Amino acid sequence: MAKAVVLGGGISGLSSAYYALQEGTSSKFAKVVLLEASNRFGGWLHSTKFEDGAVFDYGPRSFRPTYVGSGLNTVELALKLGLRDDIIAVDKRDPSNVRYVYKDKKVHQMPGTILDAIRVVPPLKRRLIWTAYQDTFAAKATEDESVHSFCTRRYGKEIADIMGDAMVRGIYAGDSKKLSVRSTLSQLYNLEQQKGRTILARGPMVSMSKPILHYITNWTMWSLKEGCQQLPDTLVKHLTSPQMSAELQLNNKCTKLTFKDGAAVVTSDKGEITTDHVFSSIYAR
Ligand SMILES: Cc1cc2nc3c(=O)[nH]c(=O)nc-3n(C[C@H](O)[C@H](O)[C@H](O)COP(=O)(O)OP(=O)(O)OC[C@H]3O[C@@H](n4cnc5c(N)ncnc54)[C@H](O)[C@@H]3O)c2cc1C
């Protein structure tokens, strides 16, 4: 069986290693080595629990279940890892679901009801119904673009400046004019590509077992009792168990990747590894 090296020990790298070693998959690898440059696993998922029980998340502080793709997959992963009793889910009817935006020195509640679509909801000046209309007839993009450009084209500049910008800052602490819509809001990008519109459209459901869909029916987001870092921490425990016995290396930065005679050669701070497959989850630059 083949060997694999995973670059990066954030949630992407750890989950790649987990799936590569999972029993019952046709592509199970004989050996997986994971290289992490820093002195801890988890990447952006980083939490501290204080003595009084309070949990502080430094980066991500919740997961969205969504009924397609990666959101649903993450719930399934947490359940497979035995975290069911540690999940804290937020119900659709919970008041904490209301979103606020600070604009023009005021805090504004974001629109959230059907009625809000037909009236002007400050700080927006245009009714959302026109946004849905514009989205229905906007042309499909032929290549990737920034979130801001995508939102301007499909929903108008006001939505791009206020809601798109706030959303990207809230999720990624990033700049909507710099982040790729395909990478960060892939669901919207895929809806445009597949359905030609994004607001009054539904994406294809992934084939997941029905109990999971039933389990998350009323969730809008979820986290874990010990904070988001509990997910990578639990992956590390599983990966280093005798059943999986992955080799996880901290303080070992990949510095070069070359290909020779059908194999990949990974050069890192601690030497060279020749392998059949490489899964990279490190920064693209
Ligand atoms: C402030 C903030 C808040 C966020 N909030 C949310 C949220 O609430 N919900 C949500 O779903 N998402 C949120 N996100 C996005 C989410 O954090 C990321 O999408 C996710 O953590 C990315 O995981 P990753 O494993 O791909 O990358 P990372 O977490 O960046 O992990 C990459 C790892 O690779 C290592 N590495 C880098 N270079 C090398 C190298 N050369 N060799 C070996 N290792 C290397 C790094 O040290 C790091 O550990 C937020 C992001 C930020 C910044």
The ligand as a Gaussian input file, in Angstrom:
#p B3LYP/6-31G(d) Opt

LIG

0 1
 C       -9.725000      35.197000      13.006000
 C      -10.363000      34.069000      12.238000
 C      -11.638000      33.636000      12.581000
 C      -12.228000      32.581000      11.888000
 N      -13.479000      32.180000      12.280000
 C      -14.038000      31.073000      11.698000
 C      -15.255000      30.522000      12.220000
 O      -15.827000      31.012000      13.201000
 N      -15.745000      29.403000      11.608000
 C      -15.100000      28.821000      10.535000
 O      -15.600000      27.803000      10.013000
 N      -13.937000      29.312000      10.045000
 C      -13.391000      30.407000      10.604000
 N      -12.188000      30.890000      10.144000
 C      -11.533000      30.178000       9.032000
 C      -10.802000      28.936000       9.573000
 O      -10.036000      29.272000      10.700000
 C       -9.864000      28.384000       8.496000
 O      -10.591000      28.169000       7.295000
 C       -9.234000      27.060000       8.927000
 O       -8.754000      27.089000      10.258000
 C       -8.099000      26.741000       7.962000
 O       -7.495000      25.543000       8.381000
 P       -6.223000      24.991000       7.608000
 O       -5.802000      23.727000       8.269000
 O       -6.547000      24.928000       6.151000
 O       -5.133000      26.126000       7.740000
 P       -4.343000      26.613000       9.058000
 O       -5.199000      26.563000      10.261000
 O       -3.711000      27.916000       8.684000
 O       -3.216000      25.487000       9.220000
 C       -2.090000      25.435000       8.382000
 C       -0.977000      24.795000       9.208000
 O        0.145000      24.592000       8.348000
 C        1.317000      24.933000       9.060000
 N        2.340000      25.266000       8.057000
 C        2.458000      26.391000       7.309000
 N        3.530000      26.305000       6.481000
 C        4.092000      25.099000       6.715000
 C        5.217000      24.409000       6.156000
 N        5.972000      24.970000       5.191000
 N        5.514000      23.165000       6.615000
 C        4.746000      22.570000       7.592000
 N        3.666000      23.194000       8.157000
 C        3.347000      24.428000       7.727000
 C        0.899000      26.113000       9.932000
 O        1.782000      26.261000      11.033000
 C       -0.509000      25.694000      10.352000
 O       -0.519000      24.945000      11.550000
 C      -11.567000      31.960000      10.816000
 C      -10.278000      32.408000      10.460000
 C       -9.685000      33.437000      11.147000
 C       -8.303000      33.882000      10.740000

